[in-house]
Amino acid sequence: MNPKVDDFISKATAWQEELEQLREIALDCMLTEELKWGAPCYTYNGNNIIIIQGFKSYCALMFFKGALLHDAEGLLIKPGENTQAGRQIRITDIRDIVAKKSVLKAYIFEAIEVEKAGLDVEFKETKAYIIPEELQQKLDQEPHFKIAFETLTPGRQRAYILHFSEPKQSQTRTARIEKQTQRILNGKGLTDCICGLTKRRPSCDGSHKYI
């Protein structure tokens, strides 16, 4: 049991009992407990297996490579439309956990076996994403911007493409692109901080100024 997780759960304003139960299940599966991205995370040989998440209307057990699980009980949910690897089992009541305790453990043990086998999710390549017209115009019209964008890692490029594609109105898409232009020119991803980390990493507290 990691004392950082003790502190996290003790300060939780919601789902405290559910978090404790999910934590107990994870520890019963002999995983290493850490606090990552501000939440209890469980690893096997240093590799992320699951993370416990708390949201307004539910808490969740999120599997980092959930897309590779068989999902025999039909419990896994994609956290977002464009999520490729992660899958959640969502909990809305402590009784859900009690009733599905053995099932949850079975899912976790399968996730461990996936990691032992060295399996990885095959991500869709960046070129498979549709680039919004407004971004393509900027890439075509500003060579220095095009070079900067193409120099970004594939993951950072995908994040920007998805971010720019979300708005329905062209004016809003253009505004998003302009707002992030300097970050792209500086070689920064959508969530990168000037400290060199991302604001999702536990070692960056998000207090820095973002470029």
C-alpha positions as CSV (number, residue, x, y, z in Angstrom):
1,M,0.0,0.0,0.0
2,N,1.4,3.3,-1.1
3,P,1.1,6.1,1.5
4,K,0.4,8.6,-1.4
5,V,-2.7,6.6,-2.3
6,D,-3.7,6.6,1.4
7,D,-3.6,10.4,1.3
8,F,-5.4,10.6,-2.0
9,I,-8.3,8.5,-0.8
10,S,-8.6,10.2,2.6
11,K,-9.0,13.5,0.8
12,A,-11.5,12.3,-1.8
13,T,-14.7,14.2,-1.7
14,A,-16.7,11.6,-3.6
15,W,-16.6,7.8,-4.2
16,Q,-14.4,7.3,-1.2
17,E,-15.8,3.9,-0.3
18,E,-15.8,2.7,-3.9
19,L,-12.2,3.8,-4.3
20,E,-11.2,1.8,-1.2
21,Q,-12.9,-1.3,-2.6
22,L,-11.3,-1.0,-6.0
23,R,-8.0,-0.4,-4.4
24,E,-8.4,-3.6,-2.4
25,I,-9.2,-5.6,-5.5
26,A,-6.2,-4.2,-7.4
27,L,-3.9,-5.0,-4.5
28,D,-5.3,-8.6,-4.2
29,C,-4.1,-9.0,-7.8
30,M,-0.5,-8.4,-6.6
31,L,0.0,-5.2,-8.6
32,T,2.4,-2.4,-7.5
33,E,0.5,0.6,-6.2
34,E,1.6,4.1,-7.3
35,L,0.0,7.6,-7.7
36,K,0.2,8.7,-11.3
37,W,-1.7,11.5,-13.0
38,G,-3.2,12.3,-9.7
39,A,-4.9,9.0,-9.3
40,P,-4.1,5.5,-7.9
41,C,-2.3,3.5,-10.6
42,Y,-1.4,-0.1,-10.6
43,T,1.6,-1.6,-12.5
44,Y,3.2,-4.9,-13.3
45,N,7.0,-4.9,-13.7
46,G,6.8,-1.2,-14.2
47,N,4.1,-1.2,-16.9
48,N,0.8,0.4,-16.3
49,I,-2.1,-2.0,-16.0
50,I,-5.1,-0.1,-14.5
51,I,-5.8,3.2,-12.9
52,I,-8.7,4.1,-10.6
53,Q,-10.6,7.2,-11.8
54,G,-13.2,9.4,-10.1
55,F,-15.7,11.5,-12.0
56,K,-18.8,13.4,-11.2
57,S,-21.4,10.7,-12.1
58,Y,-19.3,7.6,-11.7
59,C,-15.9,6.2,-10.7
60,A,-14.0,3.8,-13.0
61,L,-11.4,1.1,-13.3
62,M,-9.5,2.0,-16.5
63,F,-7.5,-0.6,-18.3
64,F,-4.6,0.9,-20.2
65,K,-4.7,-1.8,-22.9
66,G,-8.4,-2.5,-22.5
67,A,-8.9,-2.7,-26.2
68,L,-7.0,-6.0,-26.2
69,L,-9.2,-7.7,-23.5
70,H,-11.9,-10.1,-24.5
71,D,-14.5,-8.3,-22.4
72,A,-16.5,-11.5,-21.8
73,E,-19.1,-9.7,-19.6
74,G,-19.5,-6.7,-21.9
75,L,-18.4,-4.2,-19.3
76,L,-15.7,-2.2,-21.1
77,I,-16.5,1.3,-22.3
78,K,-14.4,3.6,-24.5
79,P,-13.7,6.8,-22.4
80,G,-13.9,8.9,-25.5
81,E,-14.9,8.6,-29.2
82,N,-11.2,8.7,-30.3
83,T,-9.8,6.5,-27.6
84,Q,-7.8,3.6,-29.1
85,A,-6.3,1.7,-26.2
86,G,-8.0,2.5,-22.9
87,R,-11.2,1.0,-21.7
88,Q,-13.2,1.7,-18.5
89,I,-15.4,-0.4,-16.2
90,R,-17.7,2.2,-14.7
91,I,-19.0,2.0,-11.2
92,T,-22.0,4.0,-9.8
93,D,-22.6,2.1,-6.5
94,I,-20.6,0.2,-4.0
95,R,-22.9,-2.7,-4.6
96,D,-21.7,-2.9,-8.2
97,I,-18.2,-3.7,-6.9
98,V,-19.3,-6.2,-4.3
99,A,-21.4,-8.1,-6.9
100,K,-18.7,-8.0,-9.6
101,K,-15.6,-8.5,-7.4
102,S,-14.6,-11.8,-9.0
103,V,-15.3,-10.5,-12.5
104,L,-13.2,-7.4,-11.9
105,K,-10.3,-9.6,-10.7
106,A,-10.7,-11.8,-13.8
107,Y,-10.4,-8.7,-16.0
108,I,-7.3,-7.5,-14.2
109,F,-5.6,-10.9,-14.4
110,E,-6.3,-11.0,-18.1
111,A,-4.8,-7.5,-18.4
112,I,-1.7,-8.8,-16.6
113,E,-1.4,-11.7,-19.0
114,V,-1.7,-9.3,-21.9
115,E,1.3,-7.4,-20.5
116,K,3.2,-10.6,-19.8
117,A,2.7,-11.6,-23.5
118,G,4.1,-8.2,-24.6
119,L,1.0,-7.3,-26.6
120,D,0.4,-3.7,-27.7
121,V,-2.5,-1.9,-29.2
122,E,-2.0,-1.1,-32.9
123,F,-2.7,2.6,-33.1
124,K,-4.1,4.2,-36.1
125,E,-1.4,6.1,-38.0
126,T,-1.5,9.9,-38.0
127,K,-2.0,9.9,-41.8
128,A,-5.2,8.0,-41.3
129,Y,-6.8,11.0,-39.6
130,I,-8.6,13.6,-41.6
131,I,-6.9,17.0,-41.3
132,P,-9.4,19.8,-41.1
133,E,-9.4,22.2,-44.0
134,E,-8.4,25.2,-41.9
135,L,-5.3,23.4,-40.7
136,Q,-4.4,22.1,-44.1
137,Q,-4.6,25.7,-45.5
138,K,-2.2,26.9,-42.8
139,L,0.2,24.1,-43.5
140,D,0.1,25.0,-47.2
141,Q,0.5,28.7,-46.7
142,E,3.1,28.8,-44.0
143,P,6.1,26.6,-44.6
144,H,7.7,27.3,-41.2
145,F,4.5,26.2,-39.5
146,K,4.3,23.0,-41.7
147,I,7.9,22.1,-40.7
148,A,7.2,22.6,-37.0
149,F,4.0,20.6,-37.2
150,E,5.6,17.7,-39.0
151,T,8.5,17.7,-36.6
152,L,6.1,16.9,-33.7
153,T,5.8,13.3,-32.6
154,P,2.9,11.4,-34.2
155,G,1.0,11.4,-30.9
156,R,1.3,15.2,-30.6
157,Q,0.1,15.6,-34.2
158,R,-2.9,13.4,-33.6
159,A,-3.8,15.4,-30.4
160,Y,-3.8,18.6,-32.4
161,I,-5.7,17.2,-35.3
162,L,-8.5,15.9,-33.0
163,H,-8.5,19.2,-31.0
164,F,-8.8,21.3,-34.2
165,S,-11.4,19.0,-35.7
166,E,-13.9,19.2,-32.8
167,P,-15.7,22.5,-33.4
168,K,-18.5,22.4,-36.0
169,Q,-17.9,26.0,-37.2
170,S,-15.0,26.9,-39.4
171,Q,-14.4,30.1,-37.5
172,T,-14.0,28.3,-34.2
173,R,-11.6,25.7,-35.8
174,T,-9.5,28.6,-37.2
175,A,-9.4,30.3,-33.8
176,R,-8.2,27.1,-32.1
177,I,-5.4,26.8,-34.7
178,E,-4.3,30.3,-34.2
179,K,-4.3,30.0,-30.4
180,Q,-2.0,26.9,-30.6
181,T,0.3,28.1,-33.4
182,Q,3.0,29.4,-31.1
183,R,3.0,26.2,-29.1
184,I,3.5,24.2,-32.3
185,L,6.3,26.5,-33.5
186,N,7.9,25.9,-30.1
187,G,7.7,22.2,-30.5
188,K,5.2,21.7,-27.7
189,G,2.3,19.3,-27.7
190,L,-1.2,20.3,-26.6
191,T,-0.6,19.3,-23.0
192,D,3.1,20.1,-22.8
193,C,4.4,22.4,-20.1
194,I,7.5,24.6,-20.4
195,C,9.1,22.3,-17.8
196,G,9.4,19.7,-20.5
197,L,6.7,17.4,-19.0
198,T,3.0,17.2,-19.6
199,K,0.4,18.6,-17.2
200,R,-0.9,15.0,-16.9
201,R,2.3,13.7,-15.4
202,P,2.5,13.6,-11.6
203,S,5.9,15.3,-11.5
204,C,4.4,18.4,-13.1
205,D,2.0,20.2,-10.8
206,G,0.6,22.4,-13.6
207,S,1.7,25.6,-11.8
208,H,4.0,26.7,-14.6
209,K,3.2,29.1,-17.4
210,Y,2.1,27.3,-20.5
211,I,3.5,28.5,-23.8
